[in-house]
Amino acid sequence: MALDPASNILALVPARGGSKRIPRKNVINFHGKPMVAYPIDAALRAGIFGAVHVSSDDDEIRAIARARGADPEPARPAELSDDMTGILPVARWVLQTLERQGRVFEHVFILFPCAPMITAHDMRAAWDVYRAHGGAKNLLTIGRNPVPAEWLYAREPDGRLVPRTPGGAFSRSQDLAPAYYETGTFTIFSARFLLDAANIADDTNYVGYELPAWKAVDIDTPAELEHARALYAVYAERLAAEDR
């Protein structure tokens, strides 16, 4: 599939050049491709987007985006490229910049660059969930927590455990509802929300698209990178089948 010129959905890949824990994480080789290439390629294959825009301050990332068929123009300004800048001002700047060019979008997928297990199928399926709520709720990708939330503890510096839910650890799992967490893979927002919201911290205004545990990986440390590489090797054929 390719871009749909009639679509009012923007795929936005925020991919700045800096990374502290894994240097150059967004362009690191991951099974033969730069990391950032995975969400770009999946978005282009999804067939639901009017544009795939990579927002970056980094010349190498922008060159990768351009070579794979995404739009890296204009470059993200330096004041929006430090590690303290959140996603909301970046998304707002992109939408406003594109609007000045006459390119107006109503919905935005924010595709995070270190998500090599994401597929075109996931994007289309998540869009169906978002549409089922009329676009009135934002969407997060979620994973199921391996244990119920009631079983969780905090751990003090001296080793003492403090139950998050007093007595919860002694409840049977079959008596407790599953707990979920955000995977940080992609989100869907209305453009109007991104343009008008003071922040995105209202965590009551979301619906979820569940990813299986092997896709719900967060790559922030070298150990997590190696874990993701091992998972990808195991599931490569399944991912290829989904990404059509």
C-alpha positions in Angstrom: 0.0 0.0 0.0 1.0 3.7 -0.2 -0.1 7.1 1.0 -3.8 7.9 0.6 -4.0 11.5 -0.7 -7.6 11.7 0.5 -6.8 10.7 4.0 -6.9 13.3 6.9 -4.7 11.2 9.1 -1.1 12.2 9.8 1.6 9.7 10.8 4.1 11.6 12.9 7.4 10.0 13.9 9.2 12.2 16.4 12.9 11.2 16.1 15.5 13.6 17.4 19.2 12.9 17.1 20.2 12.8 20.8 20.0 9.8 23.0 21.8 9.3 26.3 21.4 5.7 27.4 21.8 4.2 23.9 23.8 6.7 21.7 22.3 7.2 18.3 19.4 4.9 19.2 17.1 6.0 16.5 19.5 5.1 13.7 21.2 2.0 15.3 21.2 -1.1 13.1 18.4 -3.4 14.1 18.3 -6.6 12.0 19.7 -4.9 9.0 17.7 -1.6 9.1 18.0 1.6 11.0 15.7 1.5 14.0 13.6 4.5 12.8 12.9 2.7 9.5 10.5 0.2 11.1 7.6 2.6 12.0 8.2 4.5 8.8 7.9 1.4 6.6 4.9 0.1 8.6 3.1 3.4 8.3 3.6 3.6 4.5 2.3 0.0 4.2 -0.7 0.7 6.3 -2.5 2.6 3.5 -4.5 4.9 5.9 -2.3 8.0 6.1 -2.2 11.1 4.0 1.4 11.8 5.0 4.2 10.2 7.0 6.2 13.0 8.6 9.4 12.4 10.5 10.2 15.3 12.8 13.9 15.5 13.5 16.8 17.9 14.0 19.2 15.2 12.8 20.5 15.1 9.2 21.1 11.4 9.2 17.6 10.6 10.4 16.1 13.0 7.9 18.0 11.4 5.1 16.8 7.9 6.2 13.2 9.2 6.3 13.5 10.7 2.8 15.1 7.6 1.3 12.2 5.4 2.7 9.5 7.7 1.3 8.6 9.8 4.4 8.6 13.6 4.6 11.3 15.1 6.9 10.6 18.7 6.0 11.0 21.1 7.6 13.7 20.1 10.1 12.6 20.4 13.7 14.0 23.6 15.3 16.7 23.3 18.0 14.5 24.7 20.7 12.2 21.7 20.3 15.0 19.1 20.1 16.4 18.8 23.7 15.6 15.9 26.0 13.3 18.1 28.2 10.8 18.9 25.4 7.6 16.8 25.5 5.7 15.4 22.6 2.9 17.9 22.8 4.8 21.0 21.7 6.5 19.0 18.9 3.2 17.7 17.6 1.6 21.2 17.8 4.5 22.8 15.9 4.3 20.1 13.2 0.5 20.6 12.7 0.8 24.3 12.6 3.7 24.2 10.2 1.9 21.8 7.9 -1.3 23.9 8.1 0.6 26.9 6.9 1.6 24.9 3.8 -2.1 24.1 3.2 -1.9 20.6 4.6 -4.5 20.1 7.2 -5.1 16.8 9.2 -7.8 15.9 11.6 -6.2 12.9 13.3 -2.6 12.1 14.3 -0.8 8.9 14.9 2.4 9.6 16.9 4.6 6.6 16.1 7.6 6.4 18.4 10.9 5.6 16.5 12.1 2.7 18.6 9.2 0.3 17.9 10.6 -2.3 15.5 7.8 -4.8 16.2 5.0 -2.5 15.1 3.1 -3.4 11.9 0.7 -2.0 9.4 -1.9 -4.4 10.8 -1.5 -2.9 14.3 -2.0 0.6 12.9 -5.2 -0.3 11.0 -6.6 -2.3 13.9 -5.9 0.6 16.4 -7.6 3.0 14.0 -10.7 0.9 14.1 -10.7 1.0 17.9 -10.2 4.8 17.8 -13.0 5.3 15.2 -15.4 3.1 17.3 -15.3 5.9 19.9 -15.9 8.6 17.3 -12.4 10.1 17.9 -13.7 11.4 21.2 -11.1 9.5 23.2 -7.3 9.4 22.6 -5.7 6.0 22.1 -2.7 4.4 23.7 -1.1 1.1 22.9 -1.2 -1.1 26.0 0.2 -4.3 27.3 -1.2 -6.6 29.9 0.7 -6.5 33.1 2.0 -10.0 34.0 0.4 -9.9 37.4 -2.7 -8.1 38.8 -2.1 -4.5 40.0 -3.2 -5.6 43.5 -0.1 -7.8 43.8 2.4 -5.0 43.3 4.7 -3.6 46.0 7.0 -0.6 46.4 10.4 -1.3 47.7 12.1 0.9 50.2 15.9 1.6 50.1 16.4 -0.7 53.0 14.6 -3.6 51.3 11.2 -3.3 53.0 8.2 -4.0 50.8 5.2 -1.7 50.9 2.1 -3.1 49.3 0.4 -0.9 46.7 -2.9 -2.5 47.7 -2.7 -3.7 51.3 -3.8 -7.3 51.5 -3.9 -7.5 47.7 -1.0 -9.9 47.4 -3.1 -12.6 49.1 -6.0 -12.4 46.6 -6.4 -15.1 44.0 -5.6 -14.0 40.4 -8.9 -15.3 39.2 -10.7 -12.9 41.5 -8.8 -9.8 40.2 -9.1 -7.9 36.9 -6.1 -7.7 34.6 -4.0 -4.6 34.8 -2.5 -2.8 31.8 0.3 -0.4 31.1 1.2 2.0 28.3 3.8 0.5 25.9 5.0 3.7 24.4 4.7 2.3 20.9 2.2 4.7 19.3 -0.7 6.9 20.2 -3.7 8.4 18.3 -5.0 11.9 19.0 -7.3 14.3 17.3 -5.4 17.2 15.8 -7.8 19.6 17.6 -6.8 18.0 20.9 -3.1 18.4 20.2 -3.6 22.0 19.1 -5.8 23.1 22.1 -4.8 20.9 25.1 -2.7 22.5 27.9 -1.1 19.1 28.4 -1.8 15.4 27.7 -1.7 14.3 31.3 -5.5 13.6 31.7 -5.2 9.8 31.8 -9.0 9.4 32.0 -9.5 10.3 28.3 -8.0 7.2 26.6 -8.9 4.0 25.1 -6.4 1.1 24.6 -5.2 -1.1 21.8 -3.6 -4.1 23.3 -0.3 -5.5 22.0 0.9 -9.0 22.9 3.7 -9.1 25.4 6.4 -9.8 22.8 5.5 -6.6 21.0 5.2 -4.5 24.1 8.9 -3.9 24.5 10.5 -0.6 25.6 14.0 0.0 24.3 15.8 2.4 26.7 18.9 0.4 27.8 21.4 -1.8 26.0 19.9 -4.9 27.8 16.5 -4.0 26.5 17.9 -3.5 23.0 19.4 -7.0 23.0 16.1 -8.5 24.4 14.2 -6.8 21.5 16.7 -8.2 19.0 16.1 -11.7 20.3 12.3 -11.3 20.2 12.4 -10.0 16.7 14.5 -12.9 15.5 11.9 -15.3 16.9 8.8 -13.5 15.5 10.3 -12.2 12.2 8.1 -14.4 10.0 4.9 -13.5 11.9 5.8 -9.8 11.7 6.4 -10.0 8.0 3.0 -11.6 7.5 1.2 -8.9 9.5 3.1 -6.0 7.8 1.3 -6.4 4.4 
